[in-house]
Amino acid sequence: MNLDNYVSERLAKENISENSFWEGYEDFKIGAFIREARENSGLTQEELAKRIHTTKSVISRMENHSEDMKLSTIEKVAKALGKQVRIAIF
């Protein structure tokens, strides 16, 4: 699933306006990126959880409510998915 499809699903599922969605976008876009990377890697939430020694519910929270995620956690997930984290300040 790509980010556009994910956004469409969230809008429909949560019955919110597009404006409200984009106002909160910054709070969960990292979770959307994690979900997309996990799915592109062919892993379930449970499989990713096992790789980083946590539970499926933690992965679900990361993907759906990632307001305050530690950088070390993001790096651990990226490594488990064979990815790297890059940060830019504009």
PyMOL Python script that loads the backbone (N, CA, C, O; Angstrom):
from pymol import cmd

cmd.read_pdbstr("""\
ATOM      1  N   MET A   1       0.849  -1.172   0.000  1.00  0.00           N
ATOM      2  CA  MET A   1       0.000   0.000   0.000  1.00  0.00           C
ATOM      3  C   MET A   1       0.893   1.233   0.000  1.00  0.00           C
ATOM      4  O   MET A   1       1.848   1.307   0.773  1.00  0.00           O
ATOM      5  N   ASN A   2       0.592   2.194  -0.855  1.00  0.00           N
ATOM      6  CA  ASN A   2       1.378   3.411  -0.859  1.00  0.00           C
ATOM      7  C   ASN A   2       0.740   4.466   0.049  1.00  0.00           C
ATOM      8  O   ASN A   2      -0.365   4.274   0.556  1.00  0.00           O
ATOM      9  N   LEU A   3       1.435   5.563   0.244  1.00  0.00           N
ATOM     10  CA  LEU A   3       0.971   6.592   1.173  1.00  0.00           C
ATOM     11  C   LEU A   3      -0.369   7.178   0.756  1.00  0.00           C
ATOM     12  O   LEU A   3      -1.221   7.432   1.608  1.00  0.00           O
ATOM     13  N   ASP A   4      -0.571   7.396  -0.534  1.00  0.00           N
ATOM     14  CA  ASP A   4      -1.851   7.955  -0.999  1.00  0.00           C
ATOM     15  C   ASP A   4      -3.022   7.048  -0.642  1.00  0.00           C
ATOM     16  O   ASP A   4      -4.065   7.521  -0.190  1.00  0.00           O
ATOM     17  N   ASN A   5      -2.848   5.748  -0.846  1.00  0.00           N
ATOM     18  CA  ASN A   5      -3.913   4.799  -0.491  1.00  0.00           C
ATOM     19  C   ASN A   5      -4.150   4.788   1.015  1.00  0.00           C
ATOM     20  O   ASN A   5      -5.289   4.722   1.476  1.00  0.00           O
ATOM     21  N   TYR A   6      -3.064   4.852   1.769  1.00  0.00           N
ATOM     22  CA  TYR A   6      -3.176   4.866   3.227  1.00  0.00           C
ATOM     23  C   TYR A   6      -3.970   6.085   3.693  1.00  0.00           C
ATOM     24  O   TYR A   6      -4.838   5.974   4.559  1.00  0.00           O
ATOM     25  N   VAL A   7      -3.670   7.243   3.115  1.00  0.00           N
ATOM     26  CA  VAL A   7      -4.376   8.476   3.479  1.00  0.00           C
ATOM     27  C   VAL A   7      -5.854   8.328   3.159  1.00  0.00           C
ATOM     28  O   VAL A   7      -6.703   8.677   3.980  1.00  0.00           O
ATOM     29  N   SER A   8      -6.171   7.818   1.982  1.00  0.00           N
ATOM     30  CA  SER A   8      -7.575   7.636   1.598  1.00  0.00           C
ATOM     31  C   SER A   8      -8.294   6.718   2.577  1.00  0.00           C
ATOM     32  O   SER A   8      -9.426   6.993   2.975  1.00  0.00           O
ATOM     33  N   GLU A   9      -7.638   5.628   2.965  1.00  0.00           N
ATOM     34  CA  GLU A   9      -8.241   4.703   3.929  1.00  0.00           C
ATOM     35  C   GLU A   9      -8.476   5.377   5.276  1.00  0.00           C
ATOM     36  O   GLU A   9      -9.531   5.209   5.887  1.00  0.00           O
ATOM     37  N   ARG A  10      -7.492   6.136   5.732  1.00  0.00           N
ATOM     38  CA  ARG A  10      -7.641   6.822   7.022  1.00  0.00           C
ATOM     39  C   ARG A  10      -8.800   7.811   6.995  1.00  0.00           C
ATOM     40  O   ARG A  10      -9.574   7.889   7.949  1.00  0.00           O
ATOM     41  N   LEU A  11      -8.922   8.570   5.901  1.00  0.00           N
ATOM     42  CA  LEU A  11     -10.013   9.529   5.790  1.00  0.00           C
ATOM     43  C   LEU A  11     -11.363   8.829   5.875  1.00  0.00           C
ATOM     44  O   LEU A  11     -12.264   9.284   6.579  1.00  0.00           O
ATOM     45  N   ALA A  12     -11.493   7.726   5.160  1.00  0.00           N
ATOM     46  CA  ALA A  12     -12.757   6.989   5.159  1.00  0.00           C
ATOM     47  C   ALA A  12     -13.014   6.321   6.499  1.00  0.00           C
ATOM     48  O   ALA A  12     -14.125   6.378   7.026  1.00  0.00           O
ATOM     49  N   LYS A  13     -11.989   5.692   7.047  1.00  0.00           N
ATOM     50  CA  LYS A  13     -12.134   4.935   8.295  1.00  0.00           C
ATOM     51  C   LYS A  13     -12.478   5.838   9.475  1.00  0.00           C
ATOM     52  O   LYS A  13     -13.327   5.497  10.298  1.00  0.00           O
ATOM     53  N   GLU A  14     -11.823   6.977   9.552  1.00  0.00           N
ATOM     54  CA  GLU A  14     -12.003   7.854  10.710  1.00  0.00           C
ATOM     55  C   GLU A  14     -13.070   8.915  10.493  1.00  0.00           C
ATOM     56  O   GLU A  14     -13.371   9.697  11.395  1.00  0.00           O
ATOM     57  N   ASN A  15     -13.647   8.941   9.283  1.00  0.00           N
ATOM     58  CA  ASN A  15     -14.720   9.875   8.969  1.00  0.00           C
ATOM     59  C   ASN A  15     -14.354  11.313   9.348  1.00  0.00           C
ATOM     60  O   ASN A  15     -15.099  11.995  10.051  1.00  0.00           O
ATOM     61  N   ILE A  16     -13.191  11.755   8.865  1.00  0.00           N
ATOM     62  CA  ILE A  16     -12.744  13.121   9.123  1.00  0.00           C
ATOM     63  C   ILE A  16     -12.571  13.851   7.802  1.00  0.00           C
ATOM     64  O   ILE A  16     -12.457  13.234   6.743  1.00  0.00           O
ATOM     65  N   SER A  17     -12.554  15.176   7.883  1.00  0.00           N
ATOM     66  CA  SER A  17     -12.372  15.967   6.672  1.00  0.00           C
ATOM     67  C   SER A  17     -10.911  15.932   6.244  1.00  0.00           C
ATOM     68  O   SER A  17     -10.015  15.653   7.041  1.00  0.00           O
ATOM     69  N   GLU A  18     -10.698  16.218   4.979  1.00  0.00           N
ATOM     70  CA  GLU A  18      -9.334  16.236   4.470  1.00  0.00           C
ATOM     71  C   GLU A  18      -8.513  17.326   5.154  1.00  0.00           C
ATOM     72  O   GLU A  18      -7.327  17.129   5.420  1.00  0.00           O
ATOM     73  N   ASN A  19      -9.130  18.475   5.442  1.00  0.00           N
ATOM     74  CA  ASN A  19      -8.405  19.556   6.137  1.00  0.00           C
ATOM     75  C   ASN A  19      -7.968  19.121   7.528  1.00  0.00           C
ATOM     76  O   ASN A  19      -6.833  19.375   7.932  1.00  0.00           O
ATOM     77  N   SER A  20      -8.853  18.475   8.254  1.00  0.00           N
ATOM     78  CA  SER A  20      -8.500  17.981   9.587  1.00  0.00           C
ATOM     79  C   SER A  20      -7.386  16.964   9.513  1.00  0.00           C
ATOM     80  O   SER A  20      -6.486  16.940  10.351  1.00  0.00           O
ATOM     81  N   PHE A  21      -7.461  16.124   8.495  1.00  0.00           N
ATOM     82  CA  PHE A  21      -6.427  15.108   8.314  1.00  0.00           C
ATOM     83  C   PHE A  21      -5.067  15.754   8.143  1.00  0.00           C
ATOM     84  O   PHE A  21      -4.116  15.391   8.834  1.00  0.00           O
ATOM     85  N   TRP A  22      -4.963  16.714   7.223  1.00  0.00           N
ATOM     86  CA  TRP A  22      -3.655  17.302   6.929  1.00  0.00           C
ATOM     87  C   TRP A  22      -3.112  18.103   8.095  1.00  0.00           C
ATOM     88  O   TRP A  22      -1.896  18.226   8.245  1.00  0.00           O
ATOM     89  N   GLU A  23      -3.998  18.657   8.932  1.00  0.00           N
ATOM     90  CA  GLU A  23      -3.532  19.349  10.133  1.00  0.00           C
ATOM     91  C   GLU A  23      -2.813  18.382  11.069  1.00  0.00           C
ATOM     92  O   GLU A  23      -1.846  18.760  11.730  1.00  0.00           O
ATOM     93  N   GLY A  24      -3.278  17.142  11.126  1.00  0.00           N
ATOM     94  CA  GLY A  24      -2.658  16.144  11.986  1.00  0.00           C
ATOM     95  C   GLY A  24      -1.634  15.272  11.285  1.00  0.00           C
ATOM     96  O   GLY A  24      -1.064  14.365  11.892  1.00  0.00           O
ATOM     97  N   TYR A  25      -1.403  15.540  10.026  1.00  0.00           N
ATOM     98  CA  TYR A  25      -0.508  14.702   9.217  1.00  0.00           C
ATOM     99  C   TYR A  25       0.888  14.586   9.801  1.00  0.00           C
ATOM    100  O   TYR A  25       1.457  13.495   9.839  1.00  0.00           O
ATOM    101  N   GLU A  26       1.435  15.679  10.247  1.00  0.00           N
ATOM    102  CA  GLU A  26       2.796  15.664  10.795  1.00  0.00           C
ATOM    103  C   GLU A  26       2.909  14.701  11.962  1.00  0.00           C
ATOM    104  O   GLU A  26       3.972  14.121  12.187  1.00  0.00           O
ATOM    105  N   ASP A  27       1.830  14.523  12.704  1.00  0.00           N
ATOM    106  CA  ASP A  27       1.864  13.649  13.879  1.00  0.00           C
ATOM    107  C   ASP A  27       1.961  12.171  13.542  1.00  0.00           C
ATOM    108  O   ASP A  27       2.441  11.384  14.358  1.00  0.00           O
ATOM    109  N   PHE A  28       1.516  11.781  12.359  1.00  0.00           N
ATOM    110  CA  PHE A  28       1.534  10.344  12.106  1.00  0.00           C
ATOM    111  C   PHE A  28       2.234   9.933  10.818  1.00  0.00           C
ATOM    112  O   PHE A  28       2.220   8.754  10.465  1.00  0.00           O
ATOM    113  N   LYS A  29       2.851  10.882  10.104  1.00  0.00           N
ATOM    114  CA  LYS A  29       3.442  10.484   8.826  1.00  0.00           C
ATOM    115  C   LYS A  29       4.597   9.512   9.008  1.00  0.00           C
ATOM    116  O   LYS A  29       4.827   8.679   8.131  1.00  0.00           O
ATOM    117  N   ILE A  30       5.322   9.583  10.099  1.00  0.00           N
ATOM    118  CA  ILE A  30       6.382   8.606  10.334  1.00  0.00           C
ATOM    119  C   ILE A  30       5.768   7.214  10.443  1.00  0.00           C
ATOM    120  O   ILE A  30       6.311   6.250   9.902  1.00  0.00           O
ATOM    121  N   GLY A  31       4.660   7.108  11.128  1.00  0.00           N
ATOM    122  CA  GLY A  31       3.971   5.824  11.227  1.00  0.00           C
ATOM    123  C   GLY A  31       3.536   5.311   9.874  1.00  0.00           C
ATOM    124  O   GLY A  31       3.615   4.111   9.608  1.00  0.00           O
ATOM    125  N   ALA A  32       3.076   6.208   9.013  1.00  0.00           N
ATOM    126  CA  ALA A  32       2.669   5.805   7.664  1.00  0.00           C
ATOM    127  C   ALA A  32       3.865   5.311   6.873  1.00  0.00           C
ATOM    128  O   ALA A  32       3.754   4.348   6.113  1.00  0.00           O
ATOM    129  N   PHE A  33       5.003   5.957   7.044  1.00  0.00           N
ATOM    130  CA  PHE A  33       6.215   5.510   6.357  1.00  0.00           C
ATOM    131  C   PHE A  33       6.657   4.146   6.869  1.00  0.00           C
ATOM    132  O   PHE A  33       7.101   3.298   6.094  1.00  0.00           O
ATOM    133  N   ILE A  34       6.535   3.937   8.173  1.00  0.00           N
ATOM    134  CA  ILE A  34       6.894   2.640   8.751  1.00  0.00           C
ATOM    135  C   ILE A  34       5.984   1.555   8.194  1.00  0.00           C
ATOM    136  O   ILE A  34       6.449   0.487   7.797  1.00  0.00           O
ATOM    137  N   ARG A  35       4.698   1.833   8.167  1.00  0.00           N
ATOM    138  CA  ARG A  35       3.750   0.846   7.642  1.00  0.00           C
ATOM    139  C   ARG A  35       4.053   0.508   6.181  1.00  0.00           C
ATOM    140  O   ARG A  35       4.066  -0.662   5.797  1.00  0.00           O
ATOM    141  N   GLU A  36       4.294   1.533   5.378  1.00  0.00           N
ATOM    142  CA  GLU A  36       4.578   1.308   3.963  1.00  0.00           C
ATOM    143  C   GLU A  36       5.862   0.491   3.795  1.00  0.00           C
ATOM    144  O   GLU A  36       5.907  -0.424   2.973  1.00  0.00           O
ATOM    145  N   ALA A  37       6.895   0.810   4.559  1.00  0.00           N
ATOM    146  CA  ALA A  37       8.157   0.059   4.470  1.00  0.00           C
ATOM    147  C   ALA A  37       7.957  -1.386   4.913  1.00  0.00           C
ATOM    148  O   ALA A  37       8.495  -2.309   4.302  1.00  0.00           O
ATOM    149  N   ARG A  38       7.177  -1.580   5.982  1.00  0.00           N
ATOM    150  CA  ARG A  38       6.909  -2.945   6.472  1.00  0.00           C
ATOM    151  C   ARG A  38       6.178  -3.754   5.415  1.00  0.00           C
ATOM    152  O   ARG A  38       6.555  -4.888   5.119  1.00  0.00           O
ATOM    153  N   GLU A  39       5.138  -3.171   4.851  1.00  0.00           N
ATOM    154  CA  GLU A  39       4.357  -3.878   3.832  1.00  0.00           C
ATOM    155  C   GLU A  39       5.195  -4.153   2.584  1.00  0.00           C
ATOM    156  O   GLU A  39       5.096  -5.230   1.997  1.00  0.00           O
ATOM    157  N   ASN A  40       6.016  -3.191   2.177  1.00  0.00           N
ATOM    158  CA  ASN A  40       6.885  -3.399   1.013  1.00  0.00           C
ATOM    159  C   ASN A  40       7.924  -4.487   1.277  1.00  0.00           C
ATOM    160  O   ASN A  40       8.412  -5.124   0.343  1.00  0.00           O
ATOM    161  N   SER A  41       8.258  -4.695   2.544  1.00  0.00           N
ATOM    162  CA  SER A  41       9.197  -5.757   2.909  1.00  0.00           C
ATOM    163  C   SER A  41       8.506  -7.107   3.037  1.00  0.00           C
ATOM    164  O   SER A  41       9.162  -8.130   3.232  1.00  0.00           O
ATOM    165  N   GLY A  42       7.180  -7.110   2.928  1.00  0.00           N
ATOM    166  CA  GLY A  42       6.420  -8.355   3.000  1.00  0.00           C
ATOM    167  C   GLY A  42       6.263  -8.898   4.405  1.00  0.00           C
ATOM    168  O   GLY A  42       6.044 -10.095   4.591  1.00  0.00           O
ATOM    169  N   LEU A  43       6.373  -8.023   5.400  1.00  0.00           N
ATOM    170  CA  LEU A  43       6.259  -8.458   6.795  1.00  0.00           C
ATOM    171  C   LEU A  43       4.910  -8.089   7.385  1.00  0.00           C
ATOM    172  O   LEU A  43       4.315  -7.075   7.019  1.00  0.00           O
ATOM    173  N   THR A  44       4.437  -8.918   8.297  1.00  0.00           N
ATOM    174  CA  THR A  44       3.263  -8.573   9.094  1.00  0.00           C
ATOM    175  C   THR A  44       3.725  -7.747  10.284  1.00  0.00           C
ATOM    176  O   THR A  44       4.920  -7.658  10.565  1.00  0.00           O
ATOM    177  N   GLN A  45       2.779  -7.151  10.972  1.00  0.00           N
ATOM    178  CA  GLN A  45       3.118  -6.423  12.196  1.00  0.00           C
ATOM    179  C   GLN A  45       3.772  -7.360  13.208  1.00  0.00           C
ATOM    180  O   GLN A  45       4.730  -6.988  13.886  1.00  0.00           O
ATOM    181  N   GLU A  46       3.252  -8.558  13.300  1.00  0.00           N
ATOM    182  CA  GLU A  46       3.791  -9.532  14.245  1.00  0.00           C
ATOM    183  C   GLU A  46       5.233  -9.911  13.911  1.00  0.00           C
ATOM    184  O   GLU A  46       6.067 -10.038  14.808  1.00  0.00           O
ATOM    185  N   GLU A  47       5.526 -10.089  12.629  1.00  0.00           N
ATOM    186  CA  GLU A  47       6.887 -10.446  12.220  1.00  0.00           C
ATOM    187  C   GLU A  47       7.872  -9.313  12.520  1.00  0.00           C
ATOM    188  O   GLU A  47       8.984  -9.557  12.990  1.00  0.00           O
ATOM    189  N   LEU A  48       7.459  -8.076  12.247  1.00  0.00           N
ATOM    190  CA  LEU A  48       8.312  -6.939  12.568  1.00  0.00           C
ATOM    191  C   LEU A  48       8.514  -6.829  14.072  1.00  0.00           C
ATOM    192  O   LEU A  48       9.618  -6.553  14.541  1.00  0.00           O
ATOM    193  N   ALA A  49       7.449  -7.044  14.815  1.00  0.00           N
ATOM    194  CA  ALA A  49       7.536  -6.988  16.279  1.00  0.00           C
ATOM    195  C   ALA A  49       8.569  -7.977  16.808  1.00  0.00           C
ATOM    196  O   ALA A  49       9.364  -7.642  17.687  1.00  0.00           O
ATOM    197  N   LYS A  50       8.556  -9.185  16.276  1.00  0.00           N
ATOM    198  CA  LYS A  50       9.528 -10.193  16.708  1.00  0.00           C
ATOM    199  C   LYS A  50      10.956  -9.755  16.410  1.00  0.00           C
ATOM    200  O   LYS A  50      11.865  -9.990  17.207  1.00  0.00           O
ATOM    201  N   ARG A  51      11.148  -9.117  15.258  1.00  0.00           N
ATOM    202  CA  ARG A  51      12.485  -8.672  14.872  1.00  0.00           C
ATOM    203  C   ARG A  51      13.049  -7.611  15.818  1.00  0.00           C
ATOM    204  O   ARG A  51      14.261  -7.538  16.025  1.00  0.00           O
ATOM    205  N   ILE A  52      12.170  -6.792  16.389  1.00  0.00           N
ATOM    206  CA  ILE A  52      12.670  -5.737  17.294  1.00  0.00           C
ATOM    207  C   ILE A  52      12.308  -6.021  18.758  1.00  0.00           C
ATOM    208  O   ILE A  52      12.409  -5.146  19.618  1.00  0.00           O
ATOM    209  N   HIS A  53      11.889  -7.255  19.016  1.00  0.00           N
ATOM    210  CA  HIS A  53      11.626  -7.725  20.388  1.00  0.00           C
ATOM    211  C   HIS A  53      10.564  -6.893  21.105  1.00  0.00           C
ATOM    212  O   HIS A  53      10.773  -6.379  22.204  1.00  0.00           O
ATOM    213  N   THR A  54       9.414  -6.784  20.433  1.00  0.00           N
ATOM    214  CA  THR A  54       8.284  -6.092  21.038  1.00  0.00           C
ATOM    215  C   THR A  54       7.009  -6.842  20.644  1.00  0.00           C
ATOM    216  O   THR A  54       7.079  -7.993  20.215  1.00  0.00           O
ATOM    217  N   THR A  55       5.867  -6.210  20.784  1.00  0.00           N
ATOM    218  CA  THR A  55       4.593  -6.852  20.483  1.00  0.00           C
ATOM    219  C   THR A  55       3.937  -6.233  19.251  1.00  0.00           C
ATOM    220  O   THR A  55       4.272  -5.125  18.831  1.00  0.00           O
ATOM    221  N   LYS A  56       3.004  -6.978  18.696  1.00  0.00           N
ATOM    222  CA  LYS A  56       2.253  -6.497  17.544  1.00  0.00           C
ATOM    223  C   LYS A  56       1.512  -5.202  17.888  1.00  0.00           C
ATOM    224  O   LYS A  56       1.422  -4.308  17.046  1.00  0.00           O
ATOM    225  N   SER A  57       0.989  -5.089  19.092  1.00  0.00           N
ATOM    226  CA  SER A  57       0.242  -3.888  19.465  1.00  0.00           C
ATOM    227  C   SER A  57       1.143  -2.652  19.484  1.00  0.00           C
ATOM    228  O   SER A  57       0.682  -1.550  19.186  1.00  0.00           O
ATOM    229  N   VAL A  58       2.405  -2.822  19.826  1.00  0.00           N
ATOM    230  CA  VAL A  58       3.347  -1.694  19.797  1.00  0.00           C
ATOM    231  C   VAL A  58       3.566  -1.244  18.350  1.00  0.00           C
ATOM    232  O   VAL A  58       3.596  -0.046  18.067  1.00  0.00           O
ATOM    233  N   ILE A  59       3.718  -2.202  17.443  1.00  0.00           N
ATOM    234  CA  ILE A  59       3.894  -1.863  16.028  1.00  0.00           C
ATOM    235  C   ILE A  59       2.646  -1.155  15.513  1.00  0.00           C
ATOM    236  O   ILE A  59       2.754  -0.173  14.778  1.00  0.00           O
ATOM    237  N   SER A  60       1.488  -1.628  15.881  1.00  0.00           N
ATOM    238  CA  SER A  60       0.239  -0.993  15.467  1.00  0.00           C
ATOM    239  C   SER A  60       0.170   0.450  15.958  1.00  0.00           C
ATOM    240  O   SER A  60      -0.214   1.345  15.205  1.00  0.00           O
ATOM    241  N   ARG A  61       0.540   0.680  17.214  1.00  0.00           N
ATOM    242  CA  ARG A  61       0.549   2.047  17.749  1.00  0.00           C
ATOM    243  C   ARG A  61       1.543   2.924  17.003  1.00  0.00           C
ATOM    244  O   ARG A  61       1.255   4.091  16.737  1.00  0.00           O
ATOM    245  N   MET A  62       2.706   2.384  16.663  1.00  0.00           N
ATOM    246  CA  MET A  62       3.691   3.149  15.891  1.00  0.00           C
ATOM    247  C   MET A  62       3.107   3.575  14.547  1.00  0.00           C
ATOM    248  O   MET A  62       3.262   4.720  14.123  1.00  0.00           O
ATOM    249  N   GLU A  63       2.442   2.649  13.894  1.00  0.00           N
ATOM    250  CA  GLU A  63       1.917   2.917  12.563  1.00  0.00           C
ATOM    251  C   GLU A  63       0.702   3.838  12.568  1.00  0.00           C
ATOM    252  O   GLU A  63       0.472   4.564  11.602  1.00  0.00           O
ATOM    253  N   ASN A  64      -0.068   3.813  13.634  1.00  0.00           N
ATOM    254  CA  ASN A  64      -1.326   4.568  13.653  1.00  0.00           C
ATOM    255  C   ASN A  64      -1.354   5.780  14.568  1.00  0.00           C
ATOM    256  O   ASN A  64      -2.194   6.662  14.389  1.00  0.00           O
ATOM    257  N   HIS A  65      -0.458   5.844  15.543  1.00  0.00           N
ATOM    258  CA  HIS A  65      -0.485   6.943  16.516  1.00  0.00           C
ATOM    259  C   HIS A  65       0.940   7.308  16.914  1.00  0.00           C
ATOM    260  O   HIS A  65       1.300   7.221  18.088  1.00  0.00           O
ATOM    261  N   SER A  66       1.738   7.709  15.954  1.00  0.00           N
ATOM    262  CA  SER A  66       3.172   7.871  16.197  1.00  0.00           C
ATOM    263  C   SER A  66       3.560   9.287  16.612  1.00  0.00           C
ATOM    264  O   SER A  66       4.585   9.796  16.159  1.00  0.00           O
ATOM    265  N   GLU A  67       2.771   9.929  17.456  1.00  0.00           N
ATOM    266  CA  GLU A  67       3.029  11.316  17.814  1.00  0.00           C
ATOM    267  C   GLU A  67       4.372  11.544  18.497  1.00  0.00           C
ATOM    268  O   GLU A  67       5.014  12.569  18.268  1.00  0.00           O
ATOM    269  N   ASP A  68       4.802  10.610  19.325  1.00  0.00           N
ATOM    270  CA  ASP A  68       5.969  10.861  20.162  1.00  0.00           C
ATOM    271  C   ASP A  68       6.878   9.637  20.170  1.00  0.00           C
ATOM    272  O   ASP A  68       7.040   8.983  21.200  1.00  0.00           O
ATOM    273  N   MET A  69       7.463   9.335  19.029  1.00  0.00           N
ATOM    274  CA  MET A  69       8.298   8.155  18.908  1.00  0.00           C
ATOM    275  C   MET A  69       9.769   8.554  19.045  1.00  0.00           C
ATOM    276  O   MET A  69      10.202   9.559  18.481  1.00  0.00           O
ATOM    277  N   LYS A  70      10.522   7.767  19.791  1.00  0.00           N
ATOM    278  CA  LYS A  70      11.949   8.028  19.958  1.00  0.00           C
ATOM    279  C   LYS A  70      12.698   7.736  18.663  1.00  0.00           C
ATOM    280  O   LYS A  70      12.339   6.824  17.917  1.00  0.00           O
ATOM    281  N   LEU A  71      13.729   8.512  18.410  1.00  0.00           N
ATOM    282  CA  LEU A  71      14.560   8.281  17.238  1.00  0.00           C
ATOM    283  C   LEU A  71      15.203   6.898  17.303  1.00  0.00           C
ATOM    284  O   LEU A  71      15.331   6.228  16.278  1.00  0.00           O
ATOM    285  N   SER A  72      15.604   6.467  18.486  1.00  0.00           N
ATOM    286  CA  SER A  72      16.216   5.147  18.620  1.00  0.00           C
ATOM    287  C   SER A  72      15.240   4.035  18.219  1.00  0.00           C
ATOM    288  O   SER A  72      15.653   3.014  17.667  1.00  0.00           O
ATOM    289  N   THR A  73      13.967   4.231  18.491  1.00  0.00           N
ATOM    290  CA  THR A  73      12.951   3.249  18.094  1.00  0.00           C
ATOM    291  C   THR A  73      12.797   3.242  16.585  1.00  0.00           C
ATOM    292  O   THR A  73      12.711   2.176  15.974  1.00  0.00           O
ATOM    293  N   ILE A  74      12.761   4.414  15.980  1.00  0.00           N
ATOM    294  CA  ILE A  74      12.642   4.509  14.530  1.00  0.00           C
ATOM    295  C   ILE A  74      13.843   3.842  13.871  1.00  0.00           C
ATOM    296  O   ILE A  74      13.688   3.127  12.881  1.00  0.00           O
ATOM    297  N   GLU A  75      15.029   4.067  14.405  1.00  0.00           N
ATOM    298  CA  GLU A  75      16.235   3.446  13.855  1.00  0.00           C
ATOM    299  C   GLU A  75      16.191   1.926  13.987  1.00  0.00           C
ATOM    300  O   GLU A  75      16.614   1.215  13.076  1.00  0.00           O
ATOM    301  N   LYS A  76      15.683   1.424  15.110  1.00  0.00           N
ATOM    302  CA  LYS A  76      15.568  -0.018  15.318  1.00  0.00           C
ATOM    303  C   LYS A  76      14.617  -0.638  14.289  1.00  0.00           C
ATOM    304  O   LYS A  76      14.903  -1.698  13.732  1.00  0.00           O
ATOM    305  N   VAL A  77      13.499   0.021  14.044  1.00  0.00           N
ATOM    306  CA  VAL A  77      12.531  -0.457  13.060  1.00  0.00           C
ATOM    307  C   VAL A  77      13.156  -0.422  11.667  1.00  0.00           C
ATOM    308  O   VAL A  77      13.044  -1.387  10.910  1.00  0.00           O
ATOM    309  N   ALA A  78      13.806   0.677  11.331  1.00  0.00           N
ATOM    310  CA  ALA A  78      14.436   0.800  10.012  1.00  0.00           C
ATOM    311  C   ALA A  78      15.453  -0.316   9.787  1.00  0.00           C
ATOM    312  O   ALA A  78      15.480  -0.928   8.720  1.00  0.00           O
ATOM    313  N   LYS A  79      16.273  -0.574  10.773  1.00  0.00           N
ATOM    314  CA  LYS A  79      17.278  -1.626  10.654  1.00  0.00           C
ATOM    315  C   LYS A  79      16.615  -2.988  10.435  1.00  0.00           C
ATOM    316  O   LYS A  79      17.078  -3.777   9.612  1.00  0.00           O
ATOM    317  N   ALA A  80      15.538  -3.265  11.165  1.00  0.00           N
ATOM    318  CA  ALA A  80      14.825  -4.533  11.029  1.00  0.00           C
ATOM    319  C   ALA A  80      14.219  -4.691   9.637  1.00  0.00           C
ATOM    320  O   ALA A  80      14.001  -5.808   9.168  1.00  0.00           O
ATOM    321  N   LEU A  81      13.948  -3.555   8.978  1.00  0.00           N
ATOM    322  CA  LEU A  81      13.371  -3.576   7.637  1.00  0.00           C
ATOM    323  C   LEU A  81      14.435  -3.435   6.550  1.00  0.00           C
ATOM    324  O   LEU A  81      14.117  -3.373   5.362  1.00  0.00           O
ATOM    325  N   GLY A  82      15.700  -3.384   6.969  1.00  0.00           N
ATOM    326  CA  GLY A  82      16.778  -3.224   5.994  1.00  0.00           C
ATOM    327  C   GLY A  82      16.850  -1.827   5.412  1.00  0.00           C
ATOM    328  O   GLY A  82      17.303  -1.642   4.283  1.00  0.00           O
ATOM    329  N   LYS A  83      16.405  -0.842   6.181  1.00  0.00           N
ATOM    330  CA  LYS A  83      16.361   0.557   5.741  1.00  0.00           C
ATOM    331  C   LYS A  83      17.271   1.407   6.606  1.00  0.00           C
ATOM    332  O   LYS A  83      17.814   0.938   7.606  1.00  0.00           O
ATOM    333  N   GLN A  84      17.434   2.664   6.212  1.00  0.00           N
ATOM    334  CA  GLN A  84      18.187   3.640   6.976  1.00  0.00           C
ATOM    335  C   GLN A  84      17.301   4.844   7.274  1.00  0.00           C
ATOM    336  O   GLN A  84      16.353   5.131   6.543  1.00  0.00           O
ATOM    337  N   VAL A  85      17.626   5.537   8.356  1.00  0.00           N
ATOM    338  CA  VAL A  85      16.907   6.749   8.712  1.00  0.00           C
ATOM    339  C   VAL A  85      17.754   7.947   8.301  1.00  0.00           C
ATOM    340  O   VAL A  85      18.951   8.002   8.583  1.00  0.00           O
ATOM    341  N   ARG A  86      17.129   8.884   7.643  1.00  0.00           N
ATOM    342  CA  ARG A  86      17.795  10.146   7.300  1.00  0.00           C
ATOM    343  C   ARG A  86      16.943  11.284   7.822  1.00  0.00           C
ATOM    344  O   ARG A  86      15.723  11.298   7.661  1.00  0.00           O
ATOM    345  N   ILE A  87      17.601  12.223   8.443  1.00  0.00           N
ATOM    346  CA  ILE A  87      16.880  13.373   9.018  1.00  0.00           C
ATOM    347  C   ILE A  87      17.391  14.644   8.344  1.00  0.00           C
ATOM    348  O   ILE A  87      18.594  14.812   8.142  1.00  0.00           O
ATOM    349  N   ALA A  88      16.483  15.516   8.006  1.00  0.00           N
ATOM    350  CA  ALA A  88      16.854  16.795   7.409  1.00  0.00           C
ATOM    351  C   ALA A  88      16.154  17.903   8.157  1.00  0.00           C
ATOM    352  O   ALA A  88      14.988  17.777   8.532  1.00  0.00           O
ATOM    353  N   ILE A  89      16.860  18.975   8.367  1.00  0.00           N
ATOM    354  CA  ILE A  89      16.276  20.171   8.964  1.00  0.00           C
ATOM    355  C   ILE A  89      16.333  21.271   7.916  1.00  0.00           C
ATOM    356  O   ILE A  89      17.402  21.594   7.399  1.00  0.00           O
ATOM    357  N   PHE A  90      15.187  21.839   7.610  1.00  0.00           N
ATOM    358  CA  PHE A  90      15.109  22.866   6.554  1.00  0.00           C
ATOM    359  C   PHE A  90      14.954  24.218   7.147  1.00  0.00           C
ATOM    360  O   PHE A  90      14.871  25.206   6.418  1.00  0.00           O
TER     361      PHE A  90
END
""", "prot")
cmd.dss("prot")
cmd.show_as("cartoon", "prot")
cmd.util.cbc("prot")
cmd.orient("prot")
